[in-house]
Amino acid sequence: MSLPRLREELELLPGPRLADGQPSWTLHDPVRNRFFNLDWPTLEILRRWSLDDGEAILAEISADTTLHLETEDIERVVRFLAENQLVRPNEQACARQFAERLDKLTGSRFKWLLHHYLFFRVPLVRPDAWLERWQGFAGWFYSRQFAALTLAALLLGLGQVIRHREIFIASLVDTFNWEGLLAYGVALIAVKILHELGHAFTAKRFGCRIPSMGVAFLVMWPMAYTDTNDTWRLTSRWQRLQVASAGIATELIIAAWATLAWAFLPDGALRSTAFVLATTSWIATLAINASPFMRFDGYFILSDALDMPNLHERSFALARWRLREWLFALGDAKPETFSPRRELALTLFAWAVWLYRLVVFLGIAVLVYSFFIKLVGIFLFLVEIVWFLVLPIWHELKVWAVRRAEIRASRRARHSAFVFAAVLLLTVIPWPSRIQVSGICHPAEIWPIFAPAGAQVSRNALQEGLVVEAGTPLVELAAPELASRIRAAQARVERLRWQAVTAGFDAESRARLQSSQEEMETAHAELASLQEEAARYAPEAPFAGVVRDVDPDLAVGQWVAKNEKLAILVGGNGRVVETFLDENAIKRVHLGDSGLFFNDSRSSSALSLKVIRIDADATRVLPNRLLSVQSGGHILTRERRNQIVPEQAWYRVMLAVDETAATPDSQAWRGSVVIRGAWQSPAWPFVRNVMAVALRETGF
């Protein structure tokens, strides 16, 4: 076997001890500043590479070590070296090979733009010499004395924040304006610069080279970065862990001292600056940098803590293997061998990363769509979805397609296909739907009796439990001012009538006859209006029913105030339930549909219901506060001008109660309403919403 020649500038460095206890080595490519971990078999092969003969290498390894390698192991090393450009190119074909590799890397202009839109770096400074000069000054920040002082500042500052938490929260609310957001932006930039300096100084402290610092753009979103690849030279896992956590530690130090400064500084610009620095550092550290689901500091900290470089890729490979075994039971060898506990943890971690990235990349896609004009936004949205979400799934499906013969022969695959088809069928075929909302159960006929204005009770027939027929007088109220106005109107009508009777006795009266008739019509209309208003002071029962909730202090001669409630007339035609449904639910409900009502107190059995009315228009004002979310209902509302206004369109639905109470009752009950709606496919609401959003957003 003829072996390719290695590049002369490659460096072989001692590496950390692996998790299984065997030593490792690191191969450094100084041209690209890339590092490759080598296991023992690969090292022994590379040590004898100068023999330039595969059989000789295998024989010498068998004679000098306990390893027993095969030709496939040397072929694996050859592929590894060639794929990572660690061998010398063929002198005769090197130009062609480099051109082909360049074309493969760059691709078309569209592909180049796509890659540089999704991610690219802009190196700004080469700080290695500067970091070397400032190592003496930075050394104090790594001392135990500074750590103790920072811990004391943190505890003291948090204690003051807890004692004055109302002021702290109020300060947080006050910063939600344009000036506050600008201050947060400036503070975030400053904190991120110090964050990267923390990585750089720590790596330099352990003798690593920092070739560049700058800004990286992830989907056009700027993020500071520091090239700390040289930390792969470190053989101590603890040192690498310190470099990875230095950025978060720097932000926490800033947060600790800024919190202490906020607690003791007087009100003013300095205290506001300390508050912004404290909150920015805490939020940025906990919400972004500490997450192990993206390749931020939390990921590298977890990788070094577990001593598992390339944690994402290795966990993804294990999760894909586990998925294929669950679905097809192909019997493939595991990508790596771990303990059962770690294997389960890595599999769950991979699934968590996939779900996290699904949410994050969908959010980024929506954000990108929102920031550009509609046509460009739609295109970039599709790029995000295809690149980050569709392509990984497509690559896995391509692997399944290549191995389709094995999959077809697998009994587990047939079971998986049956389960998948059953689940798909269950989501497509219509199912009876149940709509559960809150509702109010009250009498079908209820008529409150109010005093229309301030008046005196002249006759009272209101008694608790009194059964009355339609048209029965209930109470008479005397309003002296209204009575005076009625008498004045009657006198005016009488005067105008006499003027009309005597109009023929003189010429002047005959000339005013037409205007007198118009005045009489106006006077009659005014008198009729006053008499109609007076009828409100002597209400009669509009329907047969029972008098309930009578004011116990109501008596003849007593004065009542305007709009004062006197009693309630409850009809005997049963009870109804009133509820409100949103736009999606209202389409599944029709007249005659049945339902159930469950009292919140569960003091009675469920009541059978039937839909009797569905409003065609959405309500603008919620008539009953008990159905709002703030009162325990299901409708999200806000208060405007002393009215309860729903946040979205809700349609009123009335349902009749089949069981009629033995005696009419004025009490209203709140409870749960369950309506048996029309049959619907479980997947249809999702499909309909997606289509609605697509049609709305793609319209120009």
SEPA-248377 format. One line per 3 residues: their letters; for each residue x, y, z of C-alpha. Coordinates in steps of 0.25 Angstrom, whole numbers, plus 2048, in hexadecimal, padded with zeros to 3 digits. Layout:
<recs>
a	X/Y/Z  ...
</recs>
This chain:
<recs>
msl	800/800/800  806/80D/7FB  804/818/806
prl	803/827/803  80D/831/808  80A/839/815
ree	80B/848/815  818/84C/81C  812/857/824
lel	809/84E/82C  80B/84E/83B  809/842/844
lpg	805/846/852  802/83E/85F  7F3/83E/861
prl	7EA/83C/86D  7E7/82E/873  7DA/829/86D
adg	7CE/825/875  7D1/816/874  7DF/819/87A
qps	7E8/817/86D  7F1/823/869  7EE/82C/85D
wtl	7F6/835/854  7F3/841/84D  7F7/844/83E
hdp	7F8/853/83B  7F7/859/82D  7FD/867/830
vrn	7F9/86C/822  7EA/86B/825  7EC/86B/834
rff	7E4/85E/835  7E6/853/83F  7E3/844/83E
nld	7E2/83B/84A  7E9/82D/847  7E7/820/84E
wpt	7F2/816/851  7F0/80D/844  7F0/81A/83B
lei	7FD/81F/842  804/812/841  801/812/832
lrr	806/820/830  813/81E/838  817/813/82D
wsl	811/81B/821  820/81D/81C  820/80E/819
ddg	817/811/80D  812/803/80D  805/7FE/814
eai	809/7F0/816  816/7F4/81D  80E/7FE/826
lae	805/7F3/82A  810/7E9/82D  818/7F3/835
isa	80C/7F7/83D  809/7E9/840  817/7E6/845
dtt	819/7F3/84D  80B/7F4/854  7FF/7EC/858
lhl	7F7/7F2/84D  7F2/7E9/841  7EE/7F2/836
ete	7E9/7EF/828  7EA/7F5/81A  7DD/7FC/81C
die	7E3/804/828  7EE/809/81F  7E3/80C/814
rvv	7DB/814/81E  7E7/81C/822  7EA/81F/813
rfl	7DC/824/811  7DC/82D/81E  7E9/833/819
aen	7E4/836/80B  7D7/83B/80F  7DD/845/819
qlv	7E8/849/80F  7F4/844/818  7FC/83E/80C
rpn	804/844/801  7FC/846/7F4  800/83E/7E8
eqa	80A/847/7E1  805/844/7D3  7F6/846/7D6
car	7F7/84F/7E2  7F3/85C/7DA  7E6/854/7D5
qfa	7E4/84E/7E3  7E4/85C/7EA  7DB/862/7DF
erl	7D1/857/7E1  7D2/858/7F0  7D0/867/7EF
dkl	7C4/866/7E5  7BE/85C/7EF  7C0/865/7FB
tgs	7BB/872/7F4  7B1/86C/7EB  7A8/875/7E3
rfk	7A6/884/7E6  799/881/7EC  79F/876/7F5
wll	7AA/880/7F9  7A0/88B/7FD  797/881/804
hhy	7A3/87C/80D  7A7/88A/810  799/88E/813
lff	797/883/81D  7A5/884/824  7B2/88B/822
rvp	7BD/892/82A  7C4/89F/829  7D1/89F/831
lvr	7D4/8AD/836  7E0/8AC/83F  7EC/8A3/841
pda	7EE/8A5/850  7F8/89A/854  804/8A4/856
wle	7FB/8AE/85E  7F5/8A3/867  804/89F/86A
rwq	807/8AD/86E  7FB/8AE/878  7FC/8A0/87E
gfa	803/8A6/88B  7F7/8B0/88D  7ED/8A5/88A
gwf	7F3/89B/894  7ED/8A1/8A0  7DF/89E/89B
ysr	7E2/88F/89C  7E7/890/8AA  7E0/88B/8B6
qfa	7DF/898/8BC  7D7/89E/8B1  7CE/892/8B1
alt	7CB/893/8BF  7C8/8A2/8BE  7BF/89F/8B2
laa	7B7/895/8BA  7B5/89F/8C5  7B0/8A9/8BB
lll	7A7/8A0/8B5  7A1/89B/8C3  7A0/8AA/8C8
glg	79A/8AF/8BB  78F/8A4/8BA  78C/8A6/8C8
qvi	789/8B5/8C5  781/8B1/8B9  778/8A8/8C1
rhr	776/8B3/8CC  773/8BD/8C1  76C/8B4/8B7
eif	761/8BE/8B4  76A/8C9/8B0  773/8BF/8A7
ias	766/8BA/8A0  761/8C8/89E  76F/8CC/898
lvd	76E/8C0/88F  760/8C5/88A  765/8D3/888
tfn	76F/8CF/87E  765/8C9/874  766/8D6/86B
weg	76F/8DA/860  779/8E0/869  77A/8D4/872
lla	77B/8CA/866  786/8D3/860  78D/8D2/86D
ygv	78B/8C3/86D  791/8C2/85F  79E/8CA/863
ali	79F/8C2/870  79D/8B4/868  7A9/8B8/85F
avk	7B2/8BC/86A  7AF/8AF/872  7B1/8A6/866
ilh	7BF/8AD/863  7C3/8AA/871  7BD/89C/870
elg	7C6/899/864  7D2/89F/86B  7CF/896/877
haf	7D1/88A/86D  7DD/890/867  7E5/894/874
tak	7E2/886/87A  7E7/87F/86D  7F3/888/86D
rfg	7F6/885/87B  7F8/876/878  801/879/86C
cri	7F7/878/861  7F8/881/855  7EC/88A/851
psm	7ED/88D/842  7E1/896/841  7D5/89C/847
gva	7C9/8A2/840  7BA/8A1/83C  7B3/895/837
flv	7A5/896/830  79B/88B/832  78F/88E/828
mwp	794/89C/828  794/89D/837  7A1/8A2/83D
may	7A8/89B/848  7B6/89D/84D  7C0/891/84C
tdt	7CE/88E/850  7D7/883/849  7DB/87A/855
ndt	7DE/86E/84C  7EC/86D/852  7E6/868/85F
wrl	7E6/85A/858  7F5/85A/85C  7F1/85A/86B
tsr	7F2/84C/870  7EA/850/87D  7DB/84F/87C
wqr	7DA/858/888  7E2/863/880  7D9/862/874
lqv	7CD/863/87D  7D2/870/883  7D4/876/875
asa	7C6/871/871  7BF/877/87E  7C8/884/87E
gia	7BE/88C/876  7B2/888/87F  7BB/88B/88C
tel	7BE/898/886  7AF/89C/885  7AC/897/892
iia	7B7/89F/898  7B2/8AC/891  7A4/8A8/896
awa	7A8/8A6/8A5  7B0/8B4/8A5  7A5/8BB/89E
tla	79A/8B6/8A7  7A2/8BB/8B3  7A4/8C8/8AC
waf	795/8CA/8AA  793/8C7/8B8  79C/8D2/8BE
lpd	79D/8DC/8B3  793/8E8/8B5  788/8EB/8AA
gal	78E/8F0/89D  795/8EC/890  7A0/8E3/897
rst	795/8DB/89F  78D/8D9/892  79A/8D5/88B
afv	79C/8CA/896  78E/8C5/895  78F/8C4/886
lat	79C/8BC/887  797/8B3/892  78A/8AF/88B
tsw	791/8AE/87D  79C/8A5/883  792/89C/88A
iat	788/89A/87F  793/898/874  79A/88E/87C
lai	78E/886/880  786/887/874  791/886/869
nas	79F/882/86D  79B/877/877  793/86F/86D
pfm	799/862/868  78F/860/85D  797/86A/854
rfd	7A6/86B/852  7A8/876/85C  7B0/875/869
gyf	7A6/86C/870  7A8/861/865  7B8/862/866
ils	7B7/862/876  7AE/855/875  7B7/84F/86B
dal	7C4/851/873  7BD/84D/880  7B9/840/87A
dmp	7C6/83F/872  7BE/83D/865  7C3/846/85A
nlh	7B9/848/84F  7AE/845/858  7A3/849/84F
ers	7A7/840/843  7AA/834/84C  79D/835/853
fal	796/837/846  79C/82B/840  798/823/84C
arw	78A/828/84B  789/825/83C  78E/817/83F
rlr	783/815/84A  778/81B/841  77C/811/836
ewl	77C/805/840  76F/809/846  768/80A/838
fal	76F/7FF/830  778/7F7/839  783/7F6/82F
gda	78D/7F1/839  798/7FC/836  7A4/7FD/83F
kpe	7A3/809/848  7AB/815/844  7B1/815/852
tfs	7B0/80C/85E  7AC/813/86B  7A6/80F/878
prr	797/80D/877  794/819/880  79D/822/877
ela	798/81C/86B  789/820/86F  78E/82E/874
ltl	795/831/866  789/82C/85E  77F/835/866
faw	789/840/865  789/83F/856  77A/83F/855
avw	77A/84B/85E  784/852/855  77B/84F/849
lyr	76E/854/84F  776/861/854  77B/864/847
lvv	76E/861/840  768/86C/849  774/876/847
flg	775/874/838  766/876/836  767/883/83F
iav	773/888/837  76C/885/82A  760/88D/82E
lvy	769/898/833  770/899/826  763/899/81E
sff	75E/8A5/827  76B/8AD/824  76B/8AD/815
ikl	761/8B1/80A  757/8A6/808  75D/89F/7FB
vgi	76B/89F/801  765/89B/80F  75E/88F/809
flf	76A/88A/802  773/88C/80E  769/885/816
lve	769/879/80D  778/879/80D  778/878/81C
ivw	76E/86D/81D  774/865/812  782/866/816
flv	781/864/825  774/85B/826  771/854/819
lpi	77F/850/815  783/848/821  776/840/820
whe	779/83F/811  787/839/813  781/82F/81D
lkv	777/82B/813  781/829/808  789/81F/812
wav	77C/817/813  77A/817/804  788/812/802
rra	785/807/80C  776/804/808  779/7F5/804
eir	77E/7F3/813  772/7FB/818  768/7F3/810
asr	76D/7E6/815  76C/7EB/823  760/7E6/82B
rar	761/7F2/835  761/7FB/828  753/7F5/825
hsa	74E/7F7/833  753/806/832  74C/808/825
fvf	73F/803/82A  740/80C/837  744/818/82E
aav	738/815/825  72E/813/830  733/820/837
lll	732/827/829  724/822/827  71F/826/835
tvi	724/834/832  71D/834/825  70F/82E/827
pwp	705/836/82E  702/835/83D  6F7/83A/845
sri	6FB/847/84B  6F9/84C/859  6F9/85A/85C
qvs	6FB/85E/86B  6FA/86C/870  6F4/874/87C
gic	6E5/878/87C  6DB/87F/884  6CE/877/887
hpa	6C2/881/88A  6B3/881/889  6AE/882/87A
eiw	6A5/88E/87E  6AA/898/888  6A5/8A6/88A
pif	6AB/8AF/894  6A3/8BA/89A  6AA/8C7/89C
apa	6A6/8D5/8A0  6A7/8DE/894  6AA/8EA/89C
gaq	6A9/8EF/8AB  69B/8EC/8AF  692/8E9/8BB
vsr	68B/8DB/8BC  67C/8DE/8BC  677/8CF/8BA
nal	67F/8C2/8BC  67B/8B5/8B7  689/8AF/8B7
qeg	68A/8A2/8C0  695/897/8C0  68F/88B/8B9
lvv	683/892/8B4  67D/88C/8A7  678/896/89D
eag	672/895/88F  676/89E/883  671/8AC/885
tpl	670/8AC/894  673/8B9/89B  680/8B7/8A3
vel	683/8C5/8AA  67F/8D3/8A9  689/8DE/8AB
aap	685/8ED/8AC  68E/8F7/8A6  689/905/8AA
ela	691/90C/89F  68C/903/894  67E/905/899
sri	680/914/899  685/913/88A  679/90A/886
raa	66F/914/88D  676/920/885  675/918/878
qar	666/915/87A  663/923/87D  66A/928/871
ver	662/91E/868  655/923/86F  659/931/86C
lrw	65C/92E/85D  64F/926/85C  647/932/861
qav	64F/93B/857  64B/932/84C  63C/932/850
tag	63B/941/850  644/944/844  637/948/83B
fda	633/954/844  63D/95E/83F  646/960/833
esr	653/95F/83B  650/951/841  64C/94C/833
arl	65A/951/82E  661/949/839  659/93C/837
qss	663/935/82F  66F/938/839  666/935/845
qee	663/927/83F  672/925/83D  674/929/84C
met	669/91F/850  670/914/849  67D/917/850
aha	676/918/85E  66F/90B/85C  67C/904/858
ela	683/90A/864  678/905/86D  678/8F7/867
slq	687/8F7/869  685/8FB/878  67A/8F1/87A
eea	683/8E6/874  68E/8EA/87D  684/8E9/889
ary	681/8DB/885  68F/8D7/889  68C/8DB/897
ape	680/8D1/897  687/8C5/891  67E/8B9/88D
apf	683/8AB/88B  687/8A8/87D  685/899/87F
agv	680/88F/889  68A/88C/894  68F/88D/8A2
vrd	694/899/8A9  6A2/897/8AF  6AC/89F/8B7
vdp	6A3/8A9/8BC  6A9/8B4/8C4  6A6/8B1/8D2
dla	6A5/8C0/8D6  69B/8C4/8CB  68F/8CA/8D1
vgq	684/8D4/8CD  689/8E2/8CF  697/8DE/8CE
wva	6A0/8E6/8C4  6A9/8DE/8BA  6B5/8E3/8B2
kne	6B7/8E4/8A3  6B9/8D6/89D  6B8/8CF/8AB
kla	6B4/8C0/8AA  6A7/8BD/8B0  6A5/8AE/8AC
ilv	6A6/8A4/8A0  69B/89D/899  69F/88F/895
ggn	697/888/88A  693/87A/88B  698/875/87D
grv	6A5/86E/882  6B3/872/882  6BE/875/877
vet	6CD/875/877  6D4/880/870  6E3/87F/86B
fld	6EC/884/861  6F4/87D/856  700/881/84E
ena	701/881/83E  706/873/83E  6FC/86D/847
ikr	6F0/874/842  6F1/86D/834  6EF/860/83B
vhl	6E3/863/842  6D5/863/83C  6C6/865/841
gds	6C1/859/848  6CF/854/84D  6CF/84E/85A
glf	6D8/850/866  6D9/850/875  6DB/85A/880
fnd	6E3/857/88D  6E1/861/899  6EE/866/89E
srs	6EA/862/8AC  6E6/854/8A7  6DA/856/8B0
ssa	6D1/850/8A6  6D1/845/89B  6D5/849/88D
lsl	6CA/850/885  6C7/84C/877  6C7/857/86C
kvi	6C3/85A/85E  6C8/866/855  6BC/86F/852
rid	6C3/87C/84E  6D1/880/847  6D4/88E/845
ada	6D9/892/837  6E1/89E/83C  6EC/89E/846
trv	6E9/8A5/853  6F1/8B2/856  6EE/8B3/865
lpn	6EE/8A7/86E  6E1/8A8/876  6E5/89F/881
rll	6F2/8A1/888  6F2/893/88E  6F6/88D/880
svq	703/895/880  710/88E/882  712/898/88E
sgg	706/892/895  709/884/892  702/883/884
hil	708/880/876  707/88D/86F  714/896/86F
tre	70F/8A5/871  713/8B3/875  70C/8BE/87B
rrn	709/8CB/873  700/8D6/877  6FA/8CD/882
qiv	6F6/8C3/879  6FC/8B4/877  701/8B3/869
peq	706/8A6/863  714/8A5/85D  70F/89D/851
awy	702/89A/84A  6F8/892/852  6EA/88D/84E
rvm	6DE/88B/858  6D8/87E/858  6CB/87B/860
lav	6C7/86D/865  6BA/869/86B  6BA/860/877
det	6B1/853/875  6AE/852/884  6A5/85D/889
aat	6A6/860/897  69A/85D/8A0  699/86C/8A5
pds	69F/878/89D  6AC/87C/8A4  6B3/889/8A1
qaw	6C1/884/8A4  6CC/884/899  6D6/879/899
rgs	6E4/879/893  6E9/86C/88E  6EF/864/883
vvi	6E8/862/875  6EB/856/86D  6E5/856/85F
rga	6E6/84A/855  6EA/851/848  6EB/84D/83A
wqs	6F4/842/836  702/847/832  710/841/82F
paw	71A/844/83A  724/849/82F  71A/852/828
pfv	71B/85E/832  72A/85E/830  729/85D/821
rnv	71F/868/820  727/872/829  734/86F/821
mav	72C/872/814  726/87E/81A  733/884/81E
alr	739/880/810  72E/887/809  72F/893/812
etg	73E/895/812  740/892/803  735/89C/7FE
f	73B/8A8/7F7
</recs>
